[in-house]
Amino acid sequence: MEPLISKDPIVEKIVNGDPGDEIIELLLDRNLPLKDEEYLESLVFVIPQKKFSERAGKKFMDIPAFVKLGYIKKKEANHNVARFILTNALHKDDSEVLIAAINNQALPVDILMMIAEQGSFQILTTLLENQIKMIAYPEIMEAIEKNSSADSFVKGKITEIRDYYLKVEETLPISKEEILEDLQDIADSSEIKEILEEVEANDLIENVTIEQKTISTLEKINKMRLPDKVKLALEGTKTERMILLRDPSKIVVKSVLSSPKISEDEVAIFLKIKSIDKEFIEKIAKSKEWTKKYSIVIGLVHNPKAPVTETMRLVRNLHQKDLTVLSRDRNTNPVIMKFAKNLLNQRQGIK
């Protein structure tokens, strides 16, 4: 079963189908010590039970709209709960919830298919703006075309995406030399073992094995069409994402950061690659979600390509020892290095 946002044992009992009628009655009377989000998750799994279906459905409708909207925006949203919220939103043509679902890259393709099949004209045009998903899963566009709300404008947009992205037979190869340089940049990282997909422990003893494994993956990727690369960026392994960051196509690089599988550790390691795409760095630096992670903040402030305005804001949040290291780092942006020195002097009371 898909994981839940809630870790409350009562919710887990309800979801697993063995809470007993007494607990369900307390749930439906709103007499359990649960937050709105936990209540939402619980009700979705009670509604299918014939005995409680009608009452649970009414209670679901009573949950505030902002709770459902907040839930559908979350990367970790349970897919079964998300499907139920979306079914209700489609019935009511709740554009706010539907657009939030379209923008949540972590939701599965079948949810976008639901929207493609039943959405209004406005929702279909918004859905087509999610080009990464359209390229990776062209069946979504096929579903849109069958929707009665799809007029000539919508179908014209589909034709544009197909002509520009899907009909490309050959793509520029990713350079082997550049990938080897990237491996060298992160070779000193203790996390190098984790950025590579599952390998036998003995295989990680020598760097040559890591290089061979990476180059083998590169050769496979270089034979792919663009739509397959985009899909791989969303669904693939850590090794594949690291290689795809080097792809000449901007849409492929953008897809890597849109992957629901990408982790904090990966992003922190990617920031150590000297020649990483500048747009990739800027997107991370401007993301409230990523800049909450301290390891990513460290990677950004030391990266000379990071945008100065955002970086200066992040420097203010550094721990003393990290600020000291940054103030001496001649490989970072000179403006940031000087700013770190001045800030360090202020903290130490030095004029």
C-alpha positions in Angstrom: 0.0 0.0 0.0 1.1 3.6 -0.7 2.6 5.2 2.4 0.4 7.7 4.4 1.4 11.2 5.4 0.0 10.4 8.9 2.0 8.2 11.2 -0.7 8.0 13.8 -1.4 4.4 14.8 -5.2 5.0 14.8 -5.1 6.1 11.2 -2.9 3.1 10.2 -5.5 0.8 11.9 -8.4 2.4 10.0 -6.5 2.3 6.7 -5.5 -1.4 7.2 -9.1 -2.3 7.7 -9.1 -3.6 11.2 -10.0 -0.8 13.6 -13.4 -2.2 14.8 -16.7 -0.4 14.5 -16.2 1.5 17.8 -13.2 3.4 16.4 -15.0 4.1 13.1 -18.0 5.5 15.1 -15.6 7.8 17.0 -14.1 8.8 13.7 -17.4 9.7 12.2 -18.5 11.6 15.3 -15.1 13.5 15.1 -14.2 12.2 18.6 -10.7 11.0 17.8 -7.6 13.1 18.5 -6.7 13.5 14.8 -5.7 16.5 12.8 -7.8 17.5 9.7 -5.2 15.9 7.4 -5.3 12.6 9.3 -9.1 12.7 9.4 -9.1 13.2 5.6 -6.8 10.1 5.1 -8.9 8.0 7.4 -12.3 8.9 5.8 -11.1 8.0 2.3 -10.5 4.4 3.5 -13.8 4.2 5.4 -16.0 5.4 2.5 -15.8 2.1 0.5 -17.3 0.3 3.5 -21.0 -0.1 2.7 -22.0 0.1 6.4 -20.4 3.5 6.8 -20.2 4.8 3.3 -22.9 7.5 3.3 -21.9 9.0 6.6 -18.2 8.9 5.8 -18.9 10.6 2.4 -20.8 13.4 4.1 -18.0 13.9 6.6 -15.5 14.0 3.7 -17.5 16.8 2.1 -17.4 18.7 5.3 -13.6 18.8 5.4 -12.4 22.3 4.6 -11.4 22.9 1.0 -8.0 24.3 2.1 -7.1 20.9 3.8 -7.8 19.0 0.5 -5.9 21.6 -1.5 -2.9 21.5 0.9 -2.9 17.7 0.7 -2.9 17.4 -3.1 0.1 19.8 -3.2 2.2 17.5 -1.1 4.9 15.4 -2.7 4.3 12.6 -0.2 0.5 12.6 -0.7 -1.0 9.1 -0.6 -2.0 8.3 -4.2 -5.3 6.6 -3.2 -6.3 9.7 -1.2 -5.2 12.0 -4.0 -7.4 10.0 -6.5 -10.4 10.4 -4.3 -9.8 14.1 -3.8 -9.4 14.5 -7.6 -12.5 12.6 -8.4 -14.5 15.0 -6.2 -12.7 18.0 -7.7 -13.5 16.9 -11.2 -17.1 16.4 -10.3 -17.3 20.0 -8.9 -14.9 21.4 -11.5 -12.6 22.7 -8.7 -9.9 24.3 -10.8 -7.7 25.2 -7.8 -7.3 21.5 -6.7 -7.0 20.3 -10.3 -4.2 22.7 -11.1 -2.4 21.8 -7.9 -2.5 18.2 -9.0 -1.2 19.0 -12.4 1.8 20.9 -10.8 2.6 18.1 -8.3 5.2 16.0 -10.2 5.1 13.3 -7.6 1.5 12.2 -8.5 1.2 9.1 -10.8 0.3 9.3 -14.4 -3.2 7.8 -14.0 -4.2 10.9 -12.0 -3.2 13.1 -15.0 -5.1 10.7 -17.2 -8.2 11.3 -15.1 -7.8 15.0 -15.6 -7.1 14.6 -19.3 -10.3 12.6 -19.8 -12.7 14.7 -17.8 -11.1 18.2 -17.4 -12.6 21.4 -18.7 -11.0 23.5 -21.5 -9.2 25.7 -18.9 -7.8 22.6 -17.1 -6.7 21.0 -20.4 -4.7 24.0 -21.4 -3.0 24.1 -18.0 -2.3 20.4 -18.2 -0.6 20.9 -21.6 1.7 23.4 -20.0 3.3 20.5 -18.0 5.4 19.7 -21.0 7.7 17.3 -19.2 4.8 15.0 -18.4 3.3 15.3 -21.9 6.7 14.3 -23.5 7.3 11.4 -21.1 3.7 10.1 -21.2 2.2 11.0 -24.7 -0.8 8.8 -23.8 -2.0 11.8 -21.8 -2.3 13.9 -24.9 -4.2 11.1 -26.6 -6.7 11.2 -23.7 -7.0 14.9 -24.1 -7.9 14.6 -27.8 -10.8 12.4 -26.9 -12.2 14.9 -24.4 -15.1 16.8 -25.8 -13.7 20.0 -24.2 -10.6 19.8 -26.5 -11.2 22.4 -29.2 -8.9 23.2 -32.2 -6.7 25.4 -29.9 -6.0 22.5 -27.5 -5.4 20.1 -30.4 -3.1 22.6 -32.0 -1.0 22.7 -28.8 -0.8 18.9 -28.8 0.5 19.0 -32.5 3.1 21.5 -31.5 4.5 19.3 -28.7 4.5 16.3 -30.9 6.2 18.0 -33.7 8.8 19.7 -31.6 9.6 16.9 -29.1 8.2 13.5 -30.1 9.2 13.4 -33.7 12.9 14.0 -33.0 14.6 10.9 -34.2 18.2 11.8 -33.1 19.5 13.7 -30.1 23.0 15.1 -29.4 25.1 12.6 -27.4 26.2 13.3 -23.9 30.0 13.6 -23.8 31.9 10.8 -22.1 34.7 13.2 -21.2 32.3 15.5 -19.4 30.8 12.6 -17.4 34.3 11.5 -16.3 35.0 15.1 -15.2 31.8 15.1 -13.2 32.8 11.8 -11.5 36.2 13.4 -10.6 34.4 16.5 -9.1 32.5 14.3 -6.7 35.1 11.5 -6.2 36.1 12.9 -2.8 32.5 12.8 -1.6 31.7 10.1 0.9 28.2 9.9 -0.8 29.7 8.8 -4.2 28.6 5.2 -3.4 25.1 6.4 -2.8 24.7 8.4 -6.0 25.3 5.2 -8.0 22.5 2.7 -8.3 22.7 -0.6 -6.4 26.0 -2.2 -6.9 27.8 -5.2 -5.2 29.8 -3.9 -2.2 33.0 -5.4 -3.6 32.5 -3.5 -6.9 32.9 -0.2 -5.1 36.5 -0.8 -4.0 38.1 0.7 -7.1 37.0 3.9 -8.9 37.6 2.2 -12.2 34.6 0.1 -11.5 32.5 3.1 -10.8 33.7 4.7 -14.1 32.9 1.5 -16.1 29.4 1.3 -14.6 28.7 4.9 -15.3 30.0 4.8 -18.9 28.0 1.7 -19.6 24.8 3.6 -18.5 25.9 6.6 -20.6 26.1 4.4 -23.7 22.6 3.2 -23.1 21.3 6.7 -22.6 23.0 8.0 -25.7 21.0 5.6 -27.9 17.6 6.9 -26.5 15.1 9.3 -28.2 14.3 12.5 -26.4 10.9 11.4 -24.9 12.6 8.3 -23.5 15.3 10.4 -21.8 12.7 12.7 -20.3 10.8 9.6 -18.9 14.1 8.2 -17.6 14.9 11.5 -15.9 11.5 11.2 -14.0 11.6 7.4 -13.2 15.3 6.4 -13.4 18.1 5.7 -11.0 20.5 8.1 -9.3 23.2 7.2 -11.8 20.9 7.9 -14.8 19.9 11.3 -13.3 23.5 12.3 -12.8 24.3 11.5 -16.5 21.1 13.2 -17.8 22.1 16.4 -16.1 24.7 16.6 -18.9 22.2 16.2 -21.7 22.4 19.0 -24.3 18.6 19.3 -24.2 17.3 21.8 -21.6 14.0 19.9 -21.3 15.9 16.8 -20.2 17.9 18.7 -17.6 14.7 20.3 -16.3 13.1 16.9 -16.1 15.9 15.7 -13.7 15.0 18.3 -11.1 11.3 17.5 -11.6 11.8 13.9 -10.8 9.8 12.8 -7.7 12.7 10.5 -6.9 15.4 13.1 -6.6 16.8 13.3 -3.1 18.4 16.0 -0.9 21.7 14.1 -1.0 21.7 13.9 -4.8 21.1 17.7 -5.2 23.9 18.4 -2.7 26.3 16.2 -4.7 25.2 17.7 -8.1 26.1 21.1 -6.7 29.7 19.9 -6.4 30.0 19.4 -10.2 31.9 22.4 -11.4 30.3 22.6 -14.9 26.7 21.9 -13.8 24.1 23.8 -15.8 23.6 27.3 -14.5 19.8 27.2 -14.9 19.7 24.1 -12.7 21.6 25.9 -10.0 19.4 28.9 -10.2 16.2 26.8 -10.0 17.5 25.2 -6.8 18.6 28.5 -5.3 15.2 30.0 -5.8 13.3 27.0 -4.5 11.9 27.4 -1.0 11.7 23.6 -0.6 15.3 22.9 -1.5 16.8 25.8 0.4 15.3 24.5 3.6 17.9 21.7 3.4 21.2 22.7 5.1 23.3 20.4 2.9 22.0 22.1 -0.2 22.5 25.5 1.3 26.2 24.5 1.8 26.4 23.4 -1.8 24.9 26.6 -3.1 27.1 29.1 -1.2 30.2 27.3 -2.4 29.1 27.1 -6.0 30.5 30.1 -8.0 27.5 29.9 -10.4 24.9 30.4 -7.8 22.9 33.7 -8.1 24.5 36.3 -5.8 21.2 37.7 -4.3 19.9 34.3 -3.2 23.3 33.1 -2.1 23.8 36.2 0.2 20.5 35.5 1.9 21.6 31.8 2.5 25.0 32.8 3.8 23.3 34.6 6.7 21.9 31.3 7.9 25.3 29.4 8.0 26.7 28.0 11.2 29.8 29.7 12.5 32.2 26.9 11.4 30.7 26.8 7.9 30.8 30.6 7.6 34.5 30.4 8.5 35.2 27.8 5.8 33.3 29.9 3.2 35.2 33.0 4.1 38.4 31.2 3.0 37.1 29.4 -0.1 38.9 31.0 -3.1 36.9 28.7 -5.4 33.6 30.4 -4.6 32.3 33.7 -6.0 34.6 36.5 -4.7 31.6 38.6 -3.8 30.2 35.8 -1.6 33.6 35.1 -0.1 34.0 38.8 0.9 30.4 38.9 2.2 31.1 35.8 4.4 34.3 37.5 5.8 32.4 40.7 6.7 29.5 38.7 8.3 32.0 36.6 10.2 33.7 39.8 11.5 30.4 41.2 12.6 29.5 38.1 14.5 32.9 38.2 16.2 32.7 41.9 17.0 35.6 42.8 14.8 35.5 46.2 13.1 
